[in-house]
């Protein structure tokens, strides 16, 4: 194991270079077989836009130019078309990031964060040492920082997606109640989703955003069922998947929408009550360890402390 700082820096530089090379190979290998035709179509469309595109690019600010550059890079690399890229795109959608360049930005974070954190650790431990940890421990610290920087983006993204799914699950019964009211008033599905999205934006921004996107897709996509399936695919919440299946059935067979939604709302409220009762039943068992560790020692001190002090005082006077 290298103990010289130069050897450690050389080793970490080699690891960083290997990570960058692996990322580039992954990006280059994720292109689809039909990429040549797609690139030709993109080039033809770009040539057709011609001077108007150049004028709009010249007028755009730095932020718009950066977004355009990221979008163009994402279209060339086709990172969202690979299997891992598709999973990342769906995970970003569950976390609430729908931008076209979001997978590319996330991939850049995955590549740059380990490099930046490792460089900062090397500077703090070797070049301009803030603390002296020793050669071997410093090397282990730098490697740990590299590993944490590599896994931190995906961990944070998964936590964000899970938190957003929980918020959607909690807001679903209220959403269904509003949809039942709109359905009983004779409003269509698209208008119902738009109205409920506006109402739910104040209490649950995530649910309002999902319903708004679904309403827009219902008005744009030729197949209305595809818009509802996209809602279930974006959220990956079982209860929302059941709601979309009910809506698809109502669209296909003409079943009463209000009655179906009312039954689902009652069922989901009962499920939420059962989950709350289950958590309440588990509470005494979870409180056992804190009770033993924190409360009982203090109780013993209060009860037995005076007797012990008196016993020690009587022994001292003998």
C-alpha positions in Angstrom: 0.0 0.0 0.0 1.5 3.4 -1.0 2.4 5.6 2.0 4.0 8.4 0.1 1.6 11.3 -0.7 2.7 11.3 -4.4 1.9 7.6 -4.7 -1.5 8.2 -3.1 -2.3 11.1 -5.5 -1.2 9.0 -8.5 -3.4 6.1 -7.4 -6.4 8.3 -6.9 -5.8 10.1 -10.2 -5.8 6.7 -11.9 -9.1 5.7 -10.3 -10.6 9.0 -11.3 -9.4 8.6 -14.9 -10.8 5.1 -15.0 -14.2 6.4 -13.7 -14.3 9.1 -16.4 -13.3 6.5 -19.1 -16.0 4.1 -18.0 -18.6 6.8 -18.0 -17.7 7.8 -21.6 -17.8 4.2 -22.8 -21.2 3.8 -21.2 -22.5 6.9 -22.9 -21.0 5.9 -26.3 -22.3 2.4 -26.0 -25.9 3.4 -25.1 -26.7 4.6 -28.6 -29.5 2.7 -30.4 -28.9 1.0 -33.8 -31.2 3.5 -35.5 -29.1 6.5 -34.3 -27.8 7.3 -37.7 -31.3 8.0 -39.1 -32.2 10.0 -36.0 -29.1 12.1 -36.3 -29.8 12.7 -40.0 -33.3 13.8 -39.1 -32.0 16.1 -36.4 -29.4 17.5 -38.7 -32.0 18.1 -41.4 -34.3 19.8 -39.0 -31.5 22.0 -37.7 -30.6 23.0 -41.3 -34.2 23.8 -41.9 -34.4 26.1 -38.9 -31.2 27.7 -40.1 -31.0 31.4 -39.5 -34.0 31.6 -37.2 -32.3 29.2 -34.8 -29.1 31.1 -34.8 -31.0 34.4 -34.1 -32.9 32.9 -31.2 -29.7 31.3 -29.8 -27.9 34.7 -30.0 -30.8 36.4 -28.1 -30.9 33.6 -25.4 -29.3 34.3 -22.1 -26.5 32.1 -20.5 -29.1 29.9 -18.7 -31.0 29.2 -21.9 -27.8 28.5 -23.8 -26.7 26.0 -21.1 -30.1 24.2 -21.2 -29.9 24.1 -25.0 -26.4 22.7 -24.9 -27.4 20.0 -22.3 -30.4 19.1 -24.4 -28.3 18.7 -27.5 -25.7 16.7 -25.7 -28.4 14.4 -24.3 -29.9 13.9 -27.8 -26.5 13.0 -29.2 -25.5 10.7 -26.3 -28.9 9.1 -26.0 -28.4 8.4 -22.3 -32.1 8.1 -21.7 -32.4 5.2 -24.2 -30.2 2.7 -22.4 -31.7 0.3 -19.8 -29.8 2.0 -16.9 -30.6 5.4 -18.3 -34.3 4.5 -18.6 -34.3 3.4 -14.9 -32.6 6.7 -13.9 -35.1 8.7 -15.9 -38.0 7.0 -14.2 -36.4 7.5 -10.8 -35.9 11.2 -11.6 -39.6 11.4 -12.6 -40.6 9.8 -9.3 -38.5 12.4 -7.6 -40.3 15.2 -9.5 -37.6 16.0 -12.1 -39.2 15.9 -15.6 -36.8 18.0 -17.6 -35.4 16.5 -20.8 -31.8 17.2 -19.7 -32.4 15.9 -16.1 -30.7 12.5 -16.8 -27.7 14.2 -18.3 -27.4 16.6 -15.4 -27.7 13.8 -12.9 -25.0 11.8 -14.8 -22.7 14.8 -14.7 -23.3 15.1 -11.0 -22.5 11.4 -10.6 -19.2 11.9 -12.5 -18.1 15.2 -11.1 -19.0 14.8 -7.4 -16.5 11.9 -6.7 -13.8 13.9 -8.5 -14.5 17.1 -6.7 -14.8 15.4 -3.3 -11.7 13.4 -3.8 -9.7 16.5 -5.0 -10.9 18.4 -1.9 -9.9 15.5 0.4 -6.5 15.4 -1.2 -6.0 19.1 -0.9 -7.1 19.0 2.8 -5.0 16.0 3.8 -1.9 16.2 1.6 -1.3 19.5 -0.3 -2.5 21.9 2.5 -3.1 19.6 5.4 -5.7 20.8 7.8 -5.3 17.9 10.2 -2.6 15.3 10.4 -4.1 11.8 10.2 -1.1 9.8 9.2 -0.3 8.5 5.8 -2.3 5.2 5.8 -5.4 6.7 7.6 -5.3 9.7 5.2 -5.3 7.4 2.2 -8.3 5.4 3.7 -10.1 8.7 4.3 -9.6 9.8 0.7 -10.9 6.4 -0.6 -13.9 6.7 1.6 -14.6 10.2 0.4 -14.4 8.8 -3.2 -16.8 6.0 -2.5 -19.3 8.3 -0.7 -19.1 10.8 -3.5 -19.9 8.0 -6.0 -22.9 6.6 -4.2 -24.3 9.8 -2.6 -26.2 11.1 -5.7 -28.2 7.9 -6.2 -28.9 7.5 -2.5 -30.2 11.1 -2.3 -32.3 10.6 -5.4 -33.8 7.4 -4.1 -34.7 9.1 -0.8 -36.3 12.0 -2.7 -38.3 9.7 -4.8 -39.5 7.7 -1.7 -40.5 10.9 0.1 -42.4 12.1 -2.9 -44.2 8.8 -3.2 -45.3 9.0 0.5 -46.6 12.5 -0.1 -48.6 11.3 -3.1 -50.0 8.3 -1.1 -51.1 10.5 1.8 -52.8 13.1 -0.6 -54.7 10.5 -2.7 -57.9 10.1 -0.5 -58.5 13.9 -0.5 -57.8 13.9 -4.3 -60.4 11.2 -4.9 -63.0 13.0 -2.8 -62.5 16.1 -5.0 -62.7 14.0 -8.1 -65.9 12.4 -6.9 -67.5 15.9 -6.4 -66.4 17.0 -9.9 -67.7 13.7 -11.5 -71.1 14.0 -9.8 -71.3 17.6 -11.1 -71.0 16.2 -14.7 -67.5 17.5 -15.4 -65.4 15.5 -17.8 -62.2 13.7 -16.8 -59.8 16.2 -18.3 -61.6 19.2 -16.7 -61.8 17.2 -13.5 -58.1 16.6 -13.4 -57.4 20.3 -14.1 -59.7 21.5 -11.4 -58.5 19.1 -8.8 -54.9 19.9 -9.7 -55.5 23.6 -9.0 -57.2 22.7 -5.7 -54.5 20.3 -4.6 -51.6 22.6 -5.4 -52.0 24.3 -2.0 -52.1 21.1 0.1 -50.0 18.7 -2.0 -47.8 20.3 -4.7 -46.6 16.8 -5.9 -50.2 15.6 -6.5 -51.2 18.8 -8.2 -48.2 18.6 -10.5 -48.9 15.0 -11.4 -52.6 15.7 -12.1 -51.7 18.8 -14.2 -49.3 16.8 -16.4 -51.9 14.0 -16.8 -54.6 16.5 -17.8 -52.2 18.0 -20.4 -51.4 14.6 -21.8 -55.1 13.8 -22.1 -55.5 16.8 -24.3 -52.4 16.0 -26.4 -52.0 12.3 -26.8 -54.2 10.5 -29.3 -54.8 7.6 -26.8 -56.2 8.7 -23.5 -55.3 5.4 -21.9 -51.7 6.2 -22.5 -51.9 9.4 -20.5 -53.3 7.5 -17.5 -50.7 4.7 -17.8 -48.0 7.4 -17.9 -49.3 8.7 -14.5 -48.9 5.2 -13.0 -45.5 4.8 -14.6 -44.2 8.1 -13.3 -45.4 7.7 -9.7 -45.0 3.9 -9.1 -47.5 4.1 -6.3 -49.7 1.0 -6.0 -52.8 3.0 -5.0 -52.4 5.5 -7.9 -52.0 2.5 -10.2 -55.3 1.2 -9.0 -56.9 4.6 -9.6 -55.6 4.7 -13.1 -56.9 1.2 -13.8 -60.3 2.3 -12.6 -60.2 5.4 -14.8 -59.1 3.3 -17.8 -62.0 0.9 -17.2 -64.4 3.8 -16.9 -63.2 5.3 -20.2 -63.3 1.9 -22.0 -66.6 0.5 -20.8 -68.5 3.6 -19.7 -68.9 2.6 -16.1 -70.1 5.3 -13.6 -67.0 7.2 -12.7 -68.3 8.8 -9.5 -69.3 5.5 -7.9 -66.0 3.9 -8.7 -64.0 6.8 -7.3 -66.1 6.9 -4.2 -65.4 3.2 -3.5 -61.7 3.7 -4.0 -61.7 6.7 -1.7 -63.4 4.8 1.0 -61.0 1.9 0.5 -57.9 4.1 0.7 -59.1 5.9 3.8 -59.6 2.5 5.5 -56.1 1.4 4.4 -54.7 4.6 5.8 -56.5 4.1 9.1 -55.3 0.5 9.3 -51.7 1.7 8.8 -52.1 4.2 11.6 -53.6 1.6 13.9 -50.7 -0.8 13.0 -48.2 1.9 13.9 -50.0 2.6 17.1 -49.9 -1.1 18.0 -46.1 -1.2 17.4 -45.5 1.9 19.6 -45.3 0.1 23.0 -42.7 -2.4 21.7 -40.6 0.4 20.2 -40.8 2.4 23.5 -39.4 -0.6 25.5 -35.7 0.1 24.7 -35.8 3.9 25.4 -37.7 3.1 28.6 -35.1 0.7 29.8 -32.1 2.8 28.7 -33.2 6.3 29.7 -36.2 6.3 32.1 -35.5 3.3 34.4 -32.0 4.4 35.4 -33.3 7.8 36.4 -36.1 6.2 38.3 -33.7 4.0 40.2 -31.6 7.0 41.1 -34.5 8.9 42.4 -35.9 6.0 44.4 -32.7 4.4 45.7 -30.5 7.5 45.8 -31.5 8.8 49.2 -31.3 5.3 50.8 -27.8 4.8 49.4 -26.7 8.2 50.7 -28.1 7.4 54.1 -26.4 4.0 54.2 -23.1 5.5 53.2 -23.4 8.2 55.8 -24.2 5.7 58.6 -21.2 3.5 57.5 -19.0 6.6 57.6 -20.0 7.5 61.2 -19.4 4.0 62.5 
